Amino acid sequence: MNYREIEDRYSSGVYFKREAVIVRGQGAHVWDEQGREYIDCIGGHGSANVGHCNPAVVKAITAQAQTLITCTEVFYNDIRARFLEKLASVTPPGLDRIFLANSGAEAVEAALKFARMATGRKEIIACMRGFHGRTMGALSATWDPKYREPFMPLVPGFKHVPYDNIGALREAMTDDTAAVIVEVVQGEGGVRPGSAAYFAELQQLCQERGALLIVDEIQTGFGRTGTMFACEHYGLAPDILCMAKSIAGGLPMGAIAIGPRVENVIKLAHGSTFGGNPVACAAGIAALDYIQEHDLPARARELGAHFLGRLREIRADAIRDVRGLGLMVGVELRQKSTPYLKALMDRGVLALPAGATVIRFLPPLVIEREDLDKVVDITARVLAE
């Protein structure tokens, strides 16, 4: 059966698809329909931190699917209660009230609505090169014109300022600024970590001006950068924390955690039919348990340092920069990355773009050091060619 032809015939055509038909995954490896094995440094766009088909997650999903699949938040639920308690135990201090959704974009939508409702203000400030999703509110916070322009006019009241530039942010803030939304490491924008000084001043400025601080950890959360959440590297205390991707071991789930400036003023402000469904919550408990029991943040920190170090040893004229945090790594090139991504795939390594010229690596945090060394060696050969 030609699965590519079937998808091409019936799917929307929204996505640019690569040639492989992926049919199986385990840990940091996936296989196509021909049985060819790949080292997966895409990791479901960062949603496979605990690895493909993690046994603990599979067991939890199977057991819950045989018990109760759907239970909206009109009712209490045992698994949801346990998951909320577990998630609140790993979020930064003070963020112990949680809204559950189904994706990162939904988490951002909720955060924007909650910020406006909690402050009574309308303006949202986001960053250039930032990416927060493609629904209308999240897209309004996203910067790249290629995502925005086909859908103008977007939600009014959004401004974009240069990332890691506190002076520009200070100038942009007004008495009507409800919130600033920021990524600790810009993912789609080129794998760009912000500076410690920037985040310290950003937090202070938000407090002085009465604006909420929304930190988007949809890609950086759950151990990816070497701490449970990237904001912990800088001592950030956000008012709203957006989460998704690896929150439930690969199942669709999004969430926001909210602090005391928000939690008491948002009654009936939002909703979600499938948010907090028991199967996703069961997977989330298993994923969080696995992350903690195997200390995946420390693993990401150690392997990320090794991976970055080895990538920086590559001597190739094509490389402009190598940067990252933990196992969120970008190799910036002097030309477009697309041909290199194809060449990597042809040699058994799956990687992502991050903008036009950056190769982005987001492997599962369970990846072995030997696999990372293979990725480096293959990358070096591809860049040399």
Phi, psi and omega in degrees: 000132181268095184292329178296316179297320180296313179297317180298328181284321191251339182284166188295334186087006180295321189267143165276119186256143172279168190288332188287146171254102184276127186238346184206150176215150176206122180062238180256020181235147172228161181230146176265179185295341177272000181086008179283136184262141177232144166278121189267102175255020168262317174056045181060040184055036177093011182263002184246043182304322182271006177093156178293137176051045176305126187303323181293321179291316179300317180298317181293318179298314183299313182295318182288324180295337177272357184247304180198123182264316186240132172202104183290168182282010167294333179245158168285159179211139184295315182290321178297317180301316180295321180293315179302316179298318180295314181296318179297334181285343182250348178285159179303152183307138178091348181256072187243016170245133193226136171251132183254135178225208188234356184196170177293318179299321178295323178297317179295317177305313180298318181299317181295317179295316181297321181296316179294319182291321184288327184262339187074009179255168187243339191272139176237131177252127177236180187248147170300143186071000179285150176226127184229003179127179189236004168288168193297320178289312179297323178294327177295331176275339178286145190264318193302122181302331182296332175277326191273315195300324180295347188242013178294147359280142178268191180295128181288162174097012181254139174235152175236133180234159179301140178289146176061034181225094187290330179297317179295322178294317180300319179294325185282334184289141178227180177291350179255013179282113179282319186199157167248129177248132188212148169263140177289322170234120178288119184276289179301333181281007174118016182056068184241105175287144173277171182267155179299318180297320179299312183291325178296315180289325177300313181296317180296318181295319178298318180294319181294323185267357179077016178268150177277150176254115177257121177253123180269105180248031183298319179263332186270350186283167173065045170095351188307316188262004179108353168228165182305315174231143185297331181298340179292335177300331189243008180067025180289142176238081183293156172279330178222131179242121179266132183225154174187219178045263188275013183298331186230035173066019179114345174283153179295122173198143171226161179202154165233140173254136186236148180262185187295337179286349185243323198296334186264005187231022186235022180305129178062024183278344186200173179194167180200123180298312186265349180301131180075024179293150189299326181293313178296322179294320177297317177297321179296319177299313181297318181295314180295320176301316182294317179302317181286313184296328181258008178044057181296329175300317178296321178298317178297322180296313183288312181292325178297318178297319178296314182297312178300316180299316181290321177297323180290344177279345181294128177257101181213133181298336183290339186275128173263321184198153171233126184210166178159186179211122185062225179260040169239100195231138178232138173247108180275131183254169177271359177215181184296145186275344189306312179298326180288322177298319178294317180296322176298315180297320178299336181256011172094019178234127177259126178220169186246157164278162170218086194082189189284333192238008184247131169271124183249133178246121178230063183289156170306145184288351177272002182301147180274152179303322181298323177294319178297321177297321176297318179300317179297314182297318179293319178299318179299318180294317180297317181291327178293327182283000000 
